[in-house]
Amino acid sequence: MASVQTVPAPRLPILIEIDRESWEDQLDSVAHWLGNTQMAEAAFRQLTEDVVKKVTEPHVRFYLSDIAKRSLRHEEILEAIFHQIGREPSKFRKVAGNLVAKGREVLADVLGLTSGASAGAWGDLHQLLMASMNSVGAVGVAQQLGLAIGHQGLTEATLKLSNEKHVQHFLLQELVLEMAPISILYKAKI
């Protein structure tokens, strides 16, 4: 005779109400993180625009130009997300993002000199990949915050943004990997 095991009933979610002040505090915390996300995206967009100017290979320029346009749209989406939670986007974080991008360009020059790929924009492309990862991660955290506070609009907007950011990131990764050997071994400009 076969034994039958019973499976316990799944646990249902527990709804806990919080007072208005606590809710506003949580939204303020989310807005603070969205400011970091905004800064990461602004840095990524600015660096992308700067790298496009340095790249000579037409296909790479085309891909990077497209990524820069999408990144500008991503910044607009992030600003709209602030409004969804009743907060204003930070103007300072956008400016700070531009400064971060310039710092990454200096780091790219150092990387180019020390890696043996000093010709062309390979170091810049590599830094762009790192900036992309930073932006992808920041959007991912924003998505998790949306889930944590149960904010459907924030969650849906960041999910779409996250998907697009991942596609961009994988393209950048392929460009970096494809361009590295010709930059390092042949000192060819990208």
N, CA, C and O atoms as a DFTB+ gen file, in Angstrom:
760 C
 N C O
     1  1       0.842      -1.165       0.000
     2  2       0.000       0.000       0.000
     3  2       0.899       1.243       0.000
     4  3       1.825       1.333       0.806
     5  1       0.639       2.180      -0.877
     6  2       1.432       3.401      -0.987
     7  2       0.965       4.410       0.042
     8  3      -0.225       4.557       0.321
     9  1       1.953       5.099       0.595
    10  2       1.586       6.133       1.565
    11  2       1.384       7.461       0.847
    12  3       2.025       7.737      -0.167
    13  1       0.526       8.240       1.361
    14  2       0.226       9.541       0.775
    15  2       0.721      10.607       1.739
    16  3       0.358      10.633       2.915
    17  1       1.559      11.481       1.207
    18  2       2.037      12.582       2.037
    19  2       1.175      13.807       1.781
    20  3       0.788      14.096       0.649
    21  1       0.897      14.491       2.820
    22  2       0.149      15.733       2.656
    23  2       1.134      16.889       2.606
    24  3       2.118      16.931       3.343
    25  1       0.848      17.793       1.742
    26  2       1.675      18.981       1.591
    27  2       1.000      20.100       2.354
    28  3      -0.191      20.358       2.176
    29  1       1.772      20.770       3.213
    30  2       1.142      21.869       3.960
    31  2       0.678      22.975       3.008
    32  3       1.280      23.204       1.959
    33  1      -0.362      23.627       3.382
    34  2      -0.900      24.730       2.579
    35  2       0.144      25.829       2.488
    36  3       0.847      26.104       3.460
    37  1       0.248      26.463       1.317
    38  2       1.229      27.548       1.187
    39  2       0.883      28.694       2.123
    40  3      -0.282      28.965       2.411
    41  1       1.925      29.349       2.584
    42  2       1.700      30.517       3.445
    43  2       1.247      31.685       2.594
    44  3       1.795      31.936       1.522
    45  1       0.282      32.367       3.060
    46  2      -0.217      33.535       2.357
    47  2       0.552      34.755       2.822
    48  3       1.036      34.787       3.953
    49  1       0.672      35.762       1.965
    50  2       1.381      36.966       2.383
    51  2       0.666      37.647       3.549
    52  3      -0.556      37.586       3.686
    53  1       1.457      38.280       4.358
    54  2       0.915      39.008       5.500
    55  2       0.958      40.496       5.161
    56  3       2.001      41.022       4.775
    57  1      -0.145      41.145       5.303
    58  2      -0.219      42.572       5.035
    59  2      -0.078      43.311       6.356
    60  3      -0.867      43.131       7.283
    61  1       0.928      44.127       6.412
    62  2       1.145      44.910       7.619
    63  2       0.974      46.378       7.246
    64  3       1.658      46.888       6.357
    65  1       0.096      47.021       7.905
    66  2      -0.111      48.438       7.630
    67  2       0.916      49.246       8.400
    68  3       1.279      48.915       9.529
    69  1       1.376      50.314       7.762
    70  2       2.299      51.212       8.446
    71  2       1.680      52.605       8.456
    72  3       0.831      52.937       7.628
    73  1       2.123      53.395       9.400
    74  2       1.558      54.745       9.487
    75  2       2.132      55.632       8.383
    76  3       3.129      55.287       7.748
    77  1       1.507      56.742       8.170
    78  2       1.867      57.658       7.088
    79  2       3.316      58.127       7.200
    80  3       4.024      58.202       6.196
    81  1       3.755      58.441       8.406
    82  2       5.124      58.922       8.609
    83  2       6.148      57.856       8.213
    84  3       7.150      58.164       7.568
    85  1       5.899      56.616       8.595
    86  2       6.815      55.519       8.245
    87  2       6.838      55.303       6.733
    88  3       7.895      55.067       6.149
    89  1       5.668      55.386       6.106
    90  2       5.585      55.230       4.660
    91  2       6.384      56.327       3.953
    92  3       7.119      56.049       3.005
    93  1       6.240      57.562       4.409
    94  2       6.979      58.675       3.812
    95  2       8.485      58.499       4.014
    96  3       9.273      58.818       3.124
    97  1       8.881      57.994       5.179
    98  2      10.298      57.714       5.432
    99  2      10.828      56.674       4.441
   100  3      11.942      56.801       3.933
   101  1      10.026      55.655       4.176
   102  2      10.448      54.629       3.218
   103  2      10.566      55.218       1.812
   104  3      11.516      54.918       1.088
   105  1       9.612      56.048       1.431
   106  2       9.685      56.686       0.116
   107  2      10.896      57.611       0.020
   108  3      11.534      57.696      -1.029
   109  1      11.211      58.307       1.121
   110  2      12.420      59.143       1.129
   111  2      13.671      58.298       0.926
   112  3      14.583      58.698       0.203
   113  1      13.716      57.134       1.562
   114  2      14.868      56.236       1.402
   115  2      14.971      55.735      -0.034
   116  3      16.064      55.665      -0.596
   117  1      13.839      55.391      -0.621
   118  2      13.830      54.948      -2.019
   119  2      14.299      56.093      -2.917
   120  3      15.094      55.876      -3.832
   121  1      13.818      57.296      -2.665
   122  2      14.218      58.453      -3.472
   123  2      15.715      58.702      -3.358
   124  3      16.368      59.065      -4.337
   125  1      16.254      58.506      -2.162
   126  2      17.699      58.673      -1.973
   127  2      18.452      57.681      -2.858
   128  3      19.420      58.047      -3.525
   129  1      18.004      56.429      -2.859
   130  2      18.666      55.440      -3.719
   131  2      18.458      55.775      -5.197
   132  3      19.375      55.620      -6.004
   133  1      17.267      56.229      -5.547
   134  2      17.025      56.611      -6.936
   135  2      17.981      57.725      -7.369
   136  3      18.357      57.805      -8.538
   137  1      18.367      58.576      -6.431
   138  2      19.375      59.597      -6.730
   139  2      20.706      58.961      -7.106
   140  3      21.375      59.414      -8.035
   141  1      21.090      57.914      -6.386
   142  2      22.313      57.185      -6.740
   143  2      22.178      56.543      -8.116
   144  3      23.121      56.542      -8.908
   145  1      21.005      56.004      -8.386
   146  2      20.747      55.363      -9.671
   147  2      20.809      56.399     -10.788
   148  3      21.375      56.157     -11.854
   149  1      20.221      57.545     -10.520
   150  2      20.249      58.647     -11.481
   151  2      21.698      59.066     -11.767
   152  3      22.056      59.315     -12.919
   153  1      22.516      59.143     -10.740
   154  2      23.921      59.525     -10.901
   155  2      24.678      58.470     -11.714
   156  3      25.469      58.814     -12.592
   157  1      24.440      57.196     -11.424
   158  2      25.108      56.124     -12.157
   159  2      24.731      56.152     -13.631
   160  3      25.583      55.959     -14.498
   161  1      23.450      56.394     -13.916
   162  2      23.000      56.432     -15.308
   163  2      23.537      57.660     -16.027
   164  3      23.911      57.576     -17.197
   165  1      23.580      58.801     -15.340
   166  2      24.130      60.018     -15.955
   167  2      25.618      59.823     -16.265
   168  3      26.090      60.247     -17.320
   169  1      26.348      59.192     -15.363
   170  2      27.772      58.923     -15.597
   171  2      27.937      57.989     -16.794
   172  3      28.801      58.204     -17.645
   173  1      27.105      56.957     -16.852
   174  2      27.175      56.009     -17.959
   175  2      26.873      56.700     -19.289
   176  3      27.588      56.504     -20.272
   177  1      25.822      57.500     -19.316
   178  2      25.452      58.195     -20.558
   179  2      26.545      59.155     -21.007
   180  3      26.909      59.182     -22.183
   181  1      27.071      59.948     -20.066
   182  2      28.112      60.919     -20.412
   183  2      29.367      60.211     -20.916
   184  3      29.969      60.633     -21.904
   185  1      29.755      59.149     -20.245
   186  2      30.931      58.397     -20.677
   187  2      30.697      57.786     -22.056
   188  3      31.601      57.784     -22.892
   189  1      29.505      57.273     -22.298
   190  2      29.189      56.698     -23.608
   191  2      29.323      57.759     -24.695
   192  3      29.927      57.512     -25.739
   193  1      28.760      58.936     -24.448
   194  2      28.849      60.017     -25.434
   195  2      30.298      60.409     -25.697
   196  3      30.672      60.681     -26.838
   197  1      31.117      60.439     -24.641
   198  2      32.533      60.797     -24.797
   199  2      33.311      59.710     -25.538
   200  3      34.187      60.015     -26.347
   201  1      32.995      58.451     -25.265
   202  2      33.696      57.352     -25.928
   203  2      33.345      57.319     -27.419
   204  3      34.205      57.033     -28.252
   205  1      32.101      57.606     -27.751
   206  2      31.696      57.637     -29.174
   207  2      32.601      58.590     -29.946
   208  3      32.984      58.297     -31.079
   209  1      32.946      59.721     -29.350
   210  2      33.796      60.713     -30.021
   211  2      35.216      60.205     -30.251
   212  3      35.903      60.675     -31.158
   213  1      35.661      59.246     -29.435
   214  2      37.032      58.740     -29.532
   215  2      37.158      57.519     -30.439
   216  3      38.255      57.208     -30.902
   217  1      36.060      56.828     -30.697
   218  2      36.088      55.584     -31.457
   219  2      36.044      55.890     -32.952
   220  3      35.276      56.740     -33.403
   221  1      36.877      55.184     -33.709
   222  2      36.903      55.390     -35.160
   223  2      36.237      54.254     -35.931
   224  3      35.789      54.465     -37.058
   225  1      36.161      53.064     -35.356
   226  2      35.563      51.914     -36.040
   227  2      34.063      52.164     -36.195
   228  3      33.369      52.355     -35.196
   229  1      33.544      52.166     -37.444
   230  2      32.152      52.562     -37.699
   231  2      31.095      51.715     -36.975
   232  3      30.116      52.259     -36.463
   233  1      31.284      50.408     -36.929
   234  2      30.293      49.549     -36.281
   235  2      30.232      49.806     -34.771
   236  3      29.154      49.856     -34.179
   237  1      31.386      49.963     -34.176
   238  2      31.433      50.234     -32.736
   239  2      30.806      51.592     -32.459
   240  3      30.043      51.747     -31.506
   241  1      31.130      52.581     -33.298
   242  2      30.507      53.914     -33.139
   243  2      28.987      53.833     -33.230
   244  3      28.281      54.477     -32.454
   245  1      28.485      53.045     -34.176
   246  2      27.043      52.892     -34.351
   247  2      26.413      52.307     -33.086
   248  3      25.426      52.837     -32.577
   249  1      26.987      51.216     -32.583
   250  2      26.435      50.570     -31.387
   251  2      26.480      51.504     -30.187
   252  3      25.513      51.603     -29.431
   253  1      27.597      52.183     -30.017
   254  2      27.733      53.082     -28.865
   255  2      26.795      54.283     -28.982
   256  3      26.246      54.740     -27.979
   257  1      26.610      54.791     -30.190
   258  2      25.673      55.915     -30.385
   259  2      24.258      55.501     -30.001
   260  3      23.528      56.263     -29.367
   261  1      23.879      54.288     -30.390
   262  2      22.560      53.779     -30.034
   263  2      22.426      53.623     -28.522
   264  3      21.392      53.964     -27.948
   265  1      23.463      53.111     -27.884
   266  2      23.446      52.949     -26.426
   267  2      23.324      54.310     -25.742
   268  3      22.604      54.442     -24.752
   269  1      24.015      55.318     -26.258
   270  2      23.950      56.663     -25.674
   271  2      22.526      57.223     -25.773
   272  3      22.031      57.831     -24.823
   273  1      21.875      57.021     -26.911
   274  2      20.497      57.497     -27.072
   275  2      19.557      56.799     -26.091
   276  3      18.700      57.433     -25.476
   277  1      19.730      55.501     -25.959
   278  2      18.885      54.752     -25.027
   279  2      19.153      55.172     -23.587
   280  3      18.233      55.234     -22.771
   281  1      20.397      55.454     -23.285
   282  2      20.745      55.868     -21.933
   283  2      20.101      57.210     -21.584
   284  3      19.672      57.420     -20.450
   285  1      20.036      58.096     -22.541
   286  2      19.359      59.378     -22.324
   287  2      17.883      59.130     -22.003
   288  3      17.321      59.774     -21.118
   289  1      17.265      58.201     -22.719
   290  2      15.877      57.830     -22.441
   291  2      15.752      57.179     -21.064
   292  3      14.760      57.385     -20.364
   293  1      16.751      56.398     -20.679
   294  2      16.730      55.775     -19.354
   295  2      16.777      56.830     -18.250
   296  3      16.138      56.679     -17.208
   297  1      17.534      57.889     -18.486
   298  2      17.557      58.984     -17.512
   299  2      16.172      59.615     -17.380
   300  3      15.742      59.952     -16.276
   301  1      15.482      59.773     -18.496
   302  2      14.129      60.329     -18.460
   303  2      13.177      59.407     -17.704
   304  3      12.328      59.875     -16.945
   305  1      13.316      58.100     -17.911
   306  2      12.483      57.134     -17.193
   307  2      12.745      57.230     -15.692
   308  3      11.810      57.188     -14.892
   309  1      14.004      57.359     -15.313
   310  2      14.331      57.477     -13.890
   311  2      13.707      58.735     -13.293
   312  3      13.214      58.708     -12.165
   313  1      13.726      59.828     -14.037
   314  2      13.088      61.052     -13.540
   315  2      11.589      60.839     -13.351
   316  3      11.012      61.325     -12.379
   317  1      10.961      60.121     -14.266
   318  2       9.529      59.835     -14.135
   319  2       9.250      58.952     -12.923
   320  3       8.207      59.087     -12.283
   321  1      10.169      58.059     -12.607
   322  2       9.998      57.185     -11.445
   323  2       9.973      58.009     -10.161
   324  3       9.205      57.713      -9.245
   325  1      10.804      59.032     -10.093
   326  2      10.765      59.919      -8.922
   327  2       9.352      60.455      -8.726
   328  3       8.826      60.466      -7.613
   329  1       8.750      60.894      -9.814
   330  2       7.410      61.473      -9.733
   331  2       6.370      60.428      -9.321
   332  3       5.390      60.752      -8.649
   333  1       6.588      59.166      -9.728
   334  2       5.656      58.097      -9.347
   335  2       5.594      57.916      -7.832
   336  3       4.563      57.528      -7.281
   337  1       6.708      58.202      -7.173
   338  2       6.709      58.052      -5.709
   339  2       6.546      59.400      -5.013
   340  3       6.747      59.510      -3.803
   341  1       6.179      60.424      -5.784
   342  2       5.897      61.728      -5.199
   343  2       7.132      62.512      -4.784
   344  3       7.080      63.311      -3.849
   345  1       8.232      62.289      -5.470
   346  2       9.478      62.979      -5.147
   347  2      10.032      63.651      -6.398
   348  3       9.656      63.301      -7.517
   349  1      10.910      64.599      -6.209
   350  2      11.541      65.313      -7.314
   351  2      12.925      64.727      -7.582
   352  3      13.654      64.406      -6.643
   353  1      13.295      64.583      -8.876
   354  2      14.632      64.083      -9.190
   355  2      15.701      65.075      -8.758
   356  3      15.463      66.280      -8.682
   357  1      16.860      64.552      -8.484
   358  2      17.968      65.375      -8.018
   359  2      18.707      65.994      -9.199
   360  3      19.129      65.286     -10.114
   361  1      18.861      67.295      -9.179
   362  2      19.654      67.958     -10.216
   363  2      21.147      67.775      -9.914
   364  3      21.959      67.661     -10.832
   365  1      21.495      67.748      -8.645
   366  2      22.892      67.575      -8.242
   367  2      23.432      66.221      -8.694
   368  3      24.567      66.132      -9.163
   369  1      22.630      65.170      -8.558
   370  2      23.104      63.821      -8.889
   371  2      23.418      63.702     -10.375
   372  3      24.341      62.982     -10.756
   373  1      22.669      64.392     -11.207
   374  2      22.931      64.356     -12.646
   375  2      24.274      65.029     -12.954
   376  3      25.060      64.520     -13.753
   377  1      24.524      66.160     -12.321
   378  2      25.799      66.864     -12.495
   379  2      26.938      66.009     -11.939
   380  3      27.998      65.899     -12.555
   381  1      26.712      65.408     -10.775
   382  2      27.733      64.543     -10.170
   383  2      28.042      63.363     -11.085
   384  3      29.190      62.926     -11.168
   385  1      27.031      62.846     -11.769
   386  2      27.249      61.760     -12.712
   387  2      28.185      62.158     -13.838
   388  3      29.011      61.356     -14.276
   389  1      28.061      63.383     -14.307
   390  2      28.963      63.872     -15.355
   391  2      30.400      63.954     -14.844
   392  3      31.344      63.661     -15.578
   393  1      30.559      64.351     -13.588
   394  2      31.897      64.395     -12.993
   395  2      32.483      62.993     -12.827
   396  3      33.673      62.780     -13.057
   397  1      31.648      62.052     -12.432
   398  2      32.094      60.657     -12.309
   399  2      32.577      60.147     -13.663
   400  3      33.588      59.450     -13.744
   401  1      31.852      60.497     -14.727
   402  2      32.246      60.064     -16.071
   403  2      33.628      60.590     -16.430
   404  3      34.441      59.862     -17.001
   405  1      33.899      61.844     -16.101
   406  2      35.218      62.427     -16.403
   407  2      36.311      61.717     -15.606
   408  3      37.408      61.494     -16.117
   409  1      36.014      61.363     -14.360
   410  2      36.972      60.603     -13.554
   411  2      37.257      59.242     -14.163
   412  3      38.397      58.778     -14.152
   413  1      36.228      58.606     -14.691
   414  2      36.410      57.297     -15.348
   415  2      37.263      57.431     -16.606
   416  3      37.996      56.505     -16.953
   417  1      37.180      58.556     -17.286
   418  2      38.007      58.757     -18.473
   419  2      39.480      58.846     -18.098
   420  3      40.336      58.324     -18.813
   421  1      39.779      59.497     -16.990
   422  2      41.160      59.559     -16.505
   423  2      41.635      58.150     -16.144
   424  3      42.750      57.754     -16.485
   425  1      40.791      57.413     -15.463
   426  2      41.120      56.037     -15.105
   427  2      41.339      55.190     -16.359
   428  3      42.210      54.321     -16.374
   429  1      40.561      55.435     -17.399
   430  2      40.715      54.706     -18.662
   431  2      42.083      54.969     -19.278
   432  3      42.709      54.058     -19.821
   433  1      42.546      56.215     -19.195
   434  2      43.868      56.545     -19.729
   435  2      44.969      55.806     -18.972
   436  3      45.916      55.300     -19.575
   437  1      44.839      55.749     -17.662
   438  2      45.816      55.020     -16.846
   439  2      45.770      53.534     -17.203
   440  3      46.814      52.905     -17.373
   441  1      44.569      52.975     -17.315
   442  2      44.413      51.573     -17.687
   443  2      45.041      51.309     -19.057
   444  3      45.725      50.304     -19.251
   445  1      44.803      52.215     -19.999
   446  2      45.383      52.049     -21.333
   447  2      46.902      52.017     -21.293
   448  3      47.526      51.199     -21.969
   449  1      47.495      52.896     -20.509
   450  2      48.949      52.932     -20.415
   451  2      49.519      51.689     -19.739
   452  3      50.545      51.162     -20.168
   453  1      48.861      51.223     -18.691
   454  2      49.398      50.092     -17.929
   455  2      49.058      48.739     -18.538
   456  3      49.703      47.741     -18.215
   457  1      48.057      48.687     -19.413
   458  2      47.640      47.401     -19.977
   459  2      48.308      47.074     -21.292
   460  3      48.227      45.942     -21.767
   461  1      48.963      48.047     -21.880
   462  2      49.561      47.818     -23.184
   463  2      48.604      48.102     -24.322
   464  3      48.924      47.851     -25.483
   465  1      47.437      48.623     -23.999
   466  2      46.449      48.949     -25.039
   467  2      46.270      50.460     -25.114
   468  3      45.148      50.965     -25.153
   469  1      47.390      51.169     -25.133
   470  2      47.312      52.628     -25.038
   471  2      46.826      53.291     -26.321
   472  3      46.410      54.449     -26.289
   473  1      46.870      52.590     -27.438
   474  2      46.388      53.176     -28.685
   475  2      44.858      53.121     -28.719
   476  3      44.263      52.091     -28.401
   477  1      44.245      54.201     -29.095
   478  2      42.794      54.190     -29.259
   479  2      42.026      54.248     -27.958
   480  3      42.524      54.702     -26.928
   481  1      40.783      53.767     -28.040
   482  2      39.826      53.969     -26.950
   483  2      39.493      52.691     -26.189
   484  3      38.440      52.617     -25.556
   485  1      40.373      51.672     -26.235
   486  2      40.026      50.434     -25.557
   487  2      39.858      50.646     -24.053
   488  3      38.926      50.099     -23.464
   489  1      40.726      51.419     -23.421
   490  2      40.594      51.697     -21.986
   491  2      39.275      52.385     -21.671
   492  3      38.638      52.100     -20.657
   493  1      38.876      53.294     -22.550
   494  2      37.592      53.978     -22.371
   495  2      36.430      52.994     -22.510
   496  3      35.458      53.055     -21.757
   497  1      36.542      52.101     -23.468
   498  2      35.510      51.094     -23.669
   499  2      35.416      50.170     -22.450
   500  3      34.326      49.782     -22.029
   501  1      36.571      49.832     -21.901
   502  2      36.588      48.996     -20.695
   503  2      35.930      49.726     -19.520
   504  3      35.148      49.124     -18.784
   505  1      36.233      50.999     -19.336
   506  2      35.605      51.778     -18.264
   507  2      34.105      51.925     -18.496
   508  3      33.324      51.978     -17.546
   509  1      33.715      51.989     -19.749
   510  2      32.294      52.059     -20.079
   511  2      31.584      50.783     -19.630
   512  3      30.456      50.834     -19.140
   513  1      32.243      49.648     -19.796
   514  2      31.682      48.384     -19.328
   515  2      31.508      48.408     -17.806
   516  3      30.495      47.938     -17.287
   517  1      32.489      48.953     -17.099
   518  2      32.393      49.042     -15.632
   519  2      31.269      50.005     -15.217
   520  3      30.532      49.734     -14.269
   521  1      31.147      51.123     -15.932
   522  2      30.073      52.079     -15.639
   523  2      28.708      51.451     -15.923
   524  3      27.732      51.713     -15.220
   525  1      28.656      50.626     -16.954
   526  2      27.416      49.921     -17.273
   527  2      27.027      48.990     -16.138
   528  3      25.863      48.939     -15.741
   529  1      27.997      48.258     -15.620
   530  2      27.707      47.338     -14.517
   531  2      27.200      48.109     -13.298
   532  3      26.289      47.656     -12.605
   533  1      27.783      49.252     -13.045
   534  2      27.337      50.080     -11.930
   535  2      25.885      50.518     -12.124
   536  3      25.090      50.483     -11.184
   537  1      25.547      50.926     -13.331
   538  2      24.187      51.363     -13.616
   539  2      23.201      50.198     -13.561
   540  3      22.106      50.338     -13.016
   541  1      23.583      49.051     -14.120
   542  2      22.724      47.860     -14.073
   543  2      22.433      47.485     -12.621
   544  3      21.292      47.186     -12.268
   545  1      23.460      47.503     -11.791
   546  2      23.283      47.159     -10.375
   547  2      22.392      48.145      -9.646
   548  3      21.555      47.749      -8.835
   549  1      22.568      49.426      -9.931
   550  2      21.763      50.450      -9.267
   551  2      20.288      50.308      -9.634
   552  3      19.413      50.443      -8.778
   553  1      20.018      50.036     -10.906
   554  2      18.629      49.831     -11.337
   555  2      18.062      48.574     -10.689
   556  3      16.898      48.548     -10.291
   557  1      18.881      47.533     -10.585
   558  2      18.444      46.295      -9.945
   559  2      18.045      46.501      -8.492
   560  3      17.048      45.944      -8.034
   561  1      18.820      47.298      -7.769
   562  2      18.472      47.602      -6.380
   563  2      17.177      48.405      -6.324
   564  3      16.334      48.162      -5.461
   565  1      17.015      49.359      -7.236
   566  2      15.767      50.142      -7.282
   567  2      14.568      49.225      -7.521
   568  3      13.498      49.421      -6.945
   569  1      14.762      48.231      -8.371
   570  2      13.689      47.269      -8.630
   571  2      13.350      46.504      -7.348
   572  3      12.176      46.311      -7.031
   573  1      14.364      46.074      -6.621
   574  2      14.130      45.344      -5.379
   575  2      13.441      46.227      -4.334
   576  3      12.616      45.749      -3.555
   577  1      13.785      47.508      -4.326
   578  2      13.111      48.433      -3.410
   579  2      11.627      48.552      -3.764
   580  3      10.772      48.604      -2.880
   581  1      11.333      48.594      -5.060
   582  2       9.941      48.635      -5.492
   583  2       9.178      47.413      -5.017
   584  3       8.040      47.518      -4.561
   585  1       9.812      46.253      -5.126
   586  2       9.184      45.028      -4.635
   587  2       9.019      45.069      -3.118
   588  3       7.979      44.674      -2.592
   589  1      10.042      45.546      -2.419
   590  2      10.019      45.553      -0.952
   591  2       8.913      46.433      -0.389
   592  3       8.306      46.102       0.630
   593  1       8.654      47.557      -1.055
   594  2       7.602      48.440      -0.538
   595  2       6.263      48.190      -1.230
   596  3       5.266      48.840      -0.918
   597  1       6.247      47.256      -2.159
   598  2       4.991      46.916      -2.828
   599  2       4.493      47.997      -3.764
   600  3       3.284      48.183      -3.905
   601  1       5.405      48.713      -4.407
   602  2       5.018      49.793      -5.315
   603  2       5.058      49.267      -6.750
   604  3       6.129      49.119      -7.338
   605  1       3.897      48.991      -7.295
   606  2       3.786      48.357      -8.602
   607  2       4.413      49.203      -9.711
   608  3       5.130      48.672     -10.559
   609  1       4.155      50.500      -9.717
   610  2       4.694      51.373     -10.761
   611  2       6.208      51.391     -10.767
   612  3       6.831      51.296     -11.825
   613  1       6.803      51.513      -9.594
   614  2       8.259      51.511      -9.465
   615  2       8.827      50.172      -9.923
   616  3       9.824      50.126     -10.643
   617  1       8.194      49.095      -9.506
   618  2       8.672      47.757      -9.858
   619  2       8.602      47.527     -11.360
   620  3       9.565      47.044     -11.956
   621  1       7.484      47.864     -11.977
   622  2       7.326      47.634     -13.420
   623  2       8.288      48.495     -14.236
   624  3       8.890      48.012     -15.195
   625  1       8.435      49.756     -13.863
   626  2       9.324      50.652     -14.611
   627  2      10.774      50.193     -14.504
   628  3      11.502      50.197     -15.496
   629  1      11.191      49.804     -13.319
   630  2      12.583      49.378     -13.155
   631  2      12.834      48.005     -13.770
   632  3      13.956      47.713     -14.183
   633  1      11.815      47.166     -13.836
   634  2      11.980      45.867     -14.496
   635  2      12.252      46.063     -15.982
   636  3      13.162      45.444     -16.534
   637  1      11.473      46.915     -16.628
   638  2      11.708      47.204     -18.050
   639  2      13.083      47.829     -18.253
   640  3      13.814      47.470     -19.176
   641  1      13.418      48.764     -17.381
   642  2      14.714      49.433     -17.462
   643  2      15.841      48.428     -17.267
   644  3      16.836      48.458     -17.992
   645  1      15.692      47.553     -16.303
   646  2      16.700      46.535     -16.018
   647  2      16.918      45.623     -17.219
   648  3      18.057      45.294     -17.550
   649  1      15.852      45.221     -17.859
   650  2      15.974      44.357     -19.042
   651  2      16.762      45.047     -20.150
   652  3      17.647      44.439     -20.752
   653  1      16.450      46.302     -20.422
   654  2      17.173      47.042     -21.459
   655  2      18.629      47.251     -21.075
   656  3      19.519      47.148     -21.919
   657  1      18.874      47.542     -19.809
   658  2      20.246      47.758     -19.349
   659  2      21.077      46.488     -19.509
   660  3      22.250      46.558     -19.876
   661  1      20.479      45.330     -19.238
   662  2      21.215      44.076     -19.384
   663  2      21.598      43.817     -20.853
   664  3      22.709      43.370     -21.139
   665  1      20.688      44.097     -21.761
   666  2      20.992      43.923     -23.183
   667  2      22.162      44.823     -23.576
   668  3      23.088      44.377     -24.254
   669  1      22.126      46.079     -23.155
   670  2      23.220      47.010     -23.436
   671  2      24.530      46.495     -22.851
   672  3      25.574      46.528     -23.502
   673  1      24.454      46.024     -21.621
   674  2      25.664      45.573     -20.939
   675  2      26.311      44.395     -21.676
   676  3      27.530      44.359     -21.841
   677  1      25.503      43.443     -22.113
   678  2      26.061      42.293     -22.824
   679  2      26.681      42.709     -24.154
   680  3      27.700      42.151     -24.560
   681  1      26.089      43.669     -24.826
   682  2      26.668      44.181     -26.060
   683  2      28.016      44.838     -25.775
   684  3      28.988      44.605     -26.494
   685  1      28.073      45.655     -24.731
   686  2      29.341      46.291     -24.365
   687  2      30.399      45.252     -24.004
   688  3      31.566      45.387     -24.370
   689  1      29.983      44.227     -23.291
   690  2      30.924      43.170     -22.915
   691  2      31.513      42.512     -24.169
   692  3      32.716      42.260     -24.238
   693  1      30.669      42.243     -25.137
   694  2      31.151      41.640     -26.384
   695  2      32.102      42.586     -27.121
   696  3      33.109      42.146     -27.675
   697  1      31.786      43.879     -27.128
   698  2      32.673      44.837     -27.787
   699  2      34.032      44.888     -27.104
   700  3      35.066      44.903     -27.772
   701  1      34.033      44.914     -25.780
   702  2      35.300      44.952     -25.038
   703  2      36.118      43.699     -25.340
   704  3      37.314      43.789     -25.616
   705  1      35.485      42.543     -25.290
   706  2      36.201      41.297     -25.528
   707  2      36.705      41.193     -26.970
   708  3      37.794      40.676     -27.217
   709  1      35.920      41.677     -27.899
   710  2      36.318      41.610     -29.301
   711  2      37.446      42.589     -29.620
   712  3      38.328      42.283     -30.423
   713  1      37.419      43.750     -28.998
   714  2      38.407      44.782     -29.309
   715  2      39.708      44.633     -28.518
   716  3      40.737      45.172     -28.927
   717  1      39.682      43.923     -27.408
   718  2      40.874      43.795     -26.561
   719  2      42.071      43.215     -27.310
   720  3      43.144      43.818     -27.267
   721  1      41.945      42.073     -27.996
   722  2      43.131      41.510     -28.652
   723  2      43.764      42.443     -29.693
   724  3      44.987      42.562     -29.760
   725  1      42.926      43.102     -30.503
   726  2      43.525      43.971     -31.522
   727  2      44.144      45.219     -30.897
   728  3      45.090      45.787     -31.444
   729  1      43.614      45.640     -29.761
   730  2      44.182      46.807     -29.085
   731  2      45.473      46.453     -28.377
   732  3      46.426      47.232     -28.393
   733  1      45.513      45.286     -27.755
   734  2      46.686      44.895     -26.964
   735  2      47.789      44.327     -27.854
   736  3      48.947      44.724     -27.727
   737  1      47.452      43.421     -28.736
   738  2      48.465      42.755     -29.542
   739  2      48.962      43.602     -30.713
   740  3      50.149      43.581     -31.038
   741  1      48.051      44.347     -31.346
   742  2      48.431      45.084     -32.559
   743  2      48.438      46.593     -32.368
   744  3      48.715      47.348     -33.300
   745  1      48.130      47.022     -31.153
   746  2      48.084      48.469     -30.852
   747  2      47.188      49.219     -31.817
   748  3      47.426      50.386     -32.129
   749  1      46.151      48.535     -32.289
   750  2      45.221      49.128     -33.252
   751  2      44.209      50.008     -32.517
   752  3      43.776      49.706     -31.405
   753  1      43.862      51.073     -33.160
   754  2      42.830      51.952     -32.607
   755  2      41.464      51.348     -32.886
   756  3      41.245      50.691     -33.904
   757  1      40.564      51.588     -31.961
   758  2      39.198      51.116     -32.143
   759  2      38.424      52.219     -32.828
   760  3      37.232      52.063     -33.096
